[in-house]
Amino acid sequence: MSHVFHRNLKATYPTAVRGEGPYLFDSTGKRYIDGSGGAAVSCLGHSHPAVIAAIQAQVAKLPYVSNSFFTTQPMEELADALIADAPKGLSRVYYVNDGSEATEAALKMARQYFLEIGQPSRYRIVTRRQSYHGNTLGALAAGGNFARRKPYDPMLADTVRHIAPCYAYRDKRDDESEDAYGLRVANELEHMIVEMGPDTVAAFIAEPVVGATAGALPAVPGYFKRIREICDKYGVLLILDEVMCGMGRTGTLYACEQDGIVPDMLTMAKGLGAGYQPIGAVLVGEKVCRAFERGSGSFQHGHTYMGHTTACAAALAVQKVIREEKLLGNVKRLGALLEEALIERFGNHRHAGDIRGRGLFRCVEFVKDRATKEPFDPKHKLNARINDEMLSRGLVLYPMGGTLDGVRGDHVILAPPYNVKDELIGEIVDIFGASVDAAISRLPA
Ligand SMILES: Cc1ncc(COP(=O)(O)O)c(C=O)c1O
């Protein structure tokens, strides 16, 4: 019997023993294509020599030192690299260890910002339904993944309110243009701020491209511009969560570049360390930094391992590889190939409702009926069945249920590494297609 408290105590997991580029191998020698790097993490594949060398060199020199007492070269150089290429206005990097910690830090920083500038009545948060910002209690409260929230509802802070996601496939009316739809749902933020009392609201948080909860879902053009205007009008901070969609995943280093806006804070994790080390960060805008500099100077927060020396060295190496190997160009080119292949395979598929995403962050949402967009009965767990079929064929993607509301809907996310060979894209889509067809054909009538 395993002594690990696994994610599912009723499941048996294969033992992964080795990774090589986009492939994983288990203890029986079976090979899997890693087409999603877990939850869009392993953006360089599993064995990049430059990242491995950087980690080995750092561990040999200084594995860890507390940033309560010292700064380090990897921490400084990584911050320089991130800020050099960040949207203008983001000026400092607050290090953490993962995405949930990044959300916690951003929420608390928003609250302390208003204390620093003499607006202590602001502490409430607006978020969107069908969003996800992490699993720790503060981050869970600030998200809209209702399945993950449900067991903990009584423990979640009552300071958060939800507005609609920007989910054109489901919610845009037939007689509505994309622009009009985007404005309508963005304006829900203004209505909510007014209803809550503008002088009580600290921040609005959103993913530029929603991750696993709604399935690689970008907003329509113009939506985030209107969101930015509303935040500015009411003095509310805008936090963009790029934990999953950032660090090049959508074809630009920062996903929000494509929406033409700059947030007050931006969170990142997954692709930052590419799975070689756990690391996350909050990029902080000038306005917020200035308030801390002029005020107390210190953020009342912290974790033992923040700014971990080896994790920063690994993330710095990842950043260098992305630049030196010109991988953002690859993401755009391979992303277009992937989109094309998905449209060819699923464009006329009777159960593929929507094919969406940006760059190498793509998703297919499955429906029982394309005309009515009716989802499959959640009791059949189609997404889990597709997963089983894919694993048996040696493919790992990221399937999820609850696409519409936390209960109904099935989708599968594809998020392959940025440096795969062109041929692998076709192979992934072929195996994915066969797995979907097999899973649907075996559904109970
Ligand atoms: C958008 C987003 N925010 C936050 C998180 C939480 O990150 P972590 O699991 O590293 O705590 C995730 C994780 O999937 C995410 O996708």
The ligand as an ORCA input file, in Angstrom:
! r2SCAN-3c Opt
* xyz 0 1
  C      -5.239     30.706    -13.646
  C      -4.693     30.012    -12.445
  N      -4.474     30.708    -11.326
  C      -3.979     30.126    -10.208
  C      -3.704     28.785    -10.188
  C      -3.156     28.140     -8.950
  O      -1.843     27.764     -9.166
  P      -1.148     26.614     -8.295
  O      -1.836     25.345     -8.614
  O       0.281     26.662     -8.771
  O      -1.273     27.019     -6.884
  C      -3.918     28.014    -11.338
  C      -3.651     26.560    -11.328
  O      -4.105     25.807    -12.135
  C      -4.422     28.652    -12.493
  O      -4.659     27.957    -13.611
*
